[in-house]
Amino acid sequence: MLSSISAKYQGKAVLLREDPRHRNSQFNFGTIEAHVKGYTDVLSRALLSLDWCQLNLAIEEIESVRIRGARIWVAGNGGSAAIADHLLCDWVKGTFTPSQPPIHTHSLVSNTALLTACANDFGYEASFSRQIEMQAQPGDVLICISSSGNSANILAALRTARPMGLKTIALTGFTGGDAIGLADISLHIPAHNYGVVEDCHQILMHNIAQYIYGRSARGA
């Protein structure tokens, strides 16, 4: 549930959503060295606690998309939106080999005009789900990136995708939120710091791209 705080704007009381950074676990502020070491220790332990069976399932699904000529749709907010766009770049260009079909990947945050039109006309909660409804096809895959696993537009996209015949993959952190239960495949990072979770998601994105490319290049 989203928490909120009261504030005044032009003399009127308004309700503001509370900045989620207060949820971040903190590290040693004595020195920057101690802070970095604490951060990377938590990152390493969180990443290595991943469910490897779920990661294997995700890779199988991504490789299946390439073989079938289907499409991957990826969504996220804030830092996760940046990861979504980076994923698009690395999974298209970074996995391509002349002997293999490309992985057709589309970011639901890349087209600013379409994203804001959907948000303006249907509400921000529908900013991803309406794009899926209008463009995706059965057999496609939706990847949702959300540290909390509770972003309203992420959950709406997951709920829309399944009845349309899409497979869904959720990259989450903290407790995983509702996204874990809605997604077919869950890549959950059990860390309670937004930076750590986003870094782990970025590491997973890079590893999946390099792993798929390496296997393709050697003919695996």
Secondary structure as GFF3:
##gff-version 3
##sequence-region A 1 220
A	DSSP	beta_strand	4	9	.	.	.	ID=ss1
A	DSSP	beta_strand	12	17	.	.	.	ID=ss2
A	DSSP	three_ten_helix	20	23	.	.	.	ID=ss3
A	DSSP	alpha_helix	32	48	.	.	.	ID=ss4
A	DSSP	alpha_helix	52	68	.	.	.	ID=ss5
A	DSSP	beta_strand	71	76	.	.	.	ID=ss6
A	DSSP	alpha_helix	79	92	.	.	.	ID=ss7
A	DSSP	beta_strand	104	107	.	.	.	ID=ss8
A	DSSP	alpha_helix	112	122	.	.	.	ID=ss9
A	DSSP	three_ten_helix	124	126	.	.	.	ID=ss10
A	DSSP	alpha_helix	129	135	.	.	.	ID=ss11
A	DSSP	beta_strand	141	146	.	.	.	ID=ss12
A	DSSP	alpha_helix	152	161	.	.	.	ID=ss13
A	DSSP	three_ten_helix	162	164	.	.	.	ID=ss14
A	DSSP	beta_strand	167	172	.	.	.	ID=ss15
A	DSSP	alpha_helix	179	182	.	.	.	ID=ss16
A	DSSP	beta_strand	185	188	.	.	.	ID=ss17
A	DSSP	alpha_helix	194	217	.	.	.	ID=ss18
###
